[in-house]
Amino acid sequence: MKIGIIGTGMLGEAVAENLLNLGYDISVYNRTKEKTTLIEKKGATVMDSPKAVAEKVELIIIVVKDAIAVREVSFGKNGIVDSNNKKLIVADMSTIDPVESKNIANKFQQNHIQKLEIPVMGGPNVAISGKLVMMASGSRTSYNYCKTIFEKIANKIFFLGEQGTANSIKLAMNLQITMLALSLSEGITLVKKSNVDPKKFLEVLNSTYFKTGMSENKAFKMIEGNYDATFTLANLKKDITTMVNTAKDLGVELPITNKAEQIYQNAINEGLGNLDYTGIIEYIKKINNG
């Protein structure tokens, strides 16, 4: 199967590289063409539009920032639907509003193209070796057709039913990331202000039921001020805003998420947006005078 990747940011590039390493024919497109240079050197074919990608491949994986970007590459000038490929399947890995995902799927359907949503958990560091966790929803027939490819991208896949389901769960998962990063940031700050080595705090935490992958790995980097980005603070803030808007549409109250949105926005206003999301600790430190 020939595969297209639209969006070669950190995650899209890692997914493309993994598939290239497995011998797949990969075509890529990115709005900023300079961001395709590295993956082109690794064997990908760079195309000049989403339409050009769609005309060459059987499966397109979209990995872009938000629903606006998904719509642009799908339905904009020289977009995916402008191709004449009637056997194309589109799988959207972007994290977007579940209602918007359904609307986009319906518009693809009107153009005789099947769309799946396949948001994932895990950053480029695990995508490079095909160890993401994937949540998939949409047409079961299309999913089954692409399943072999998805199993190269993720080592655990959950097929969840109709359009919108996967993105609903993805938002709930990123809500956990949001709160864990804040909880660790505040815990580390609290013990440091008490003149206690925060590594002792993590040692105790990680001996209990309440440990997480974040507390066992990234938390130590937070103490050291190491925020090499696998998922930026600004991108997480974008997802938090999507959570808030989705909750409003559903008539659901998420009071802590609403507060977290403002905290992350404040951190971005302080110039921390390009750090890894765990860099939120720098904002907590700042409001506590370091």
LINTA-V155011 format. One line per field, one symbol per residue. ss: DSSP state (@ for helix, = for strand, . for the rest). A space follows every 50 residues. Layout:
ss=???
This chain:
ss=..====...@@@@@@@@@@@@....====...@@@@@@@@@...==...@ @@@@....====....@@@@@@@@@....@@@......====.....@@@ @@@@@@@@@@...====..==..@@@@....=======.@@@@@@@@@@@ @@@======.....@@@@@@@@@@@@@@@@@@@@@@@@@@@@@....@@@ @@@@@.......@@@@@@@@@@@@.......=@@@@@@@@@@@@@@@@@@ ....@@@@@@@@@@@@@@@......=@@@@@@@@@@@...
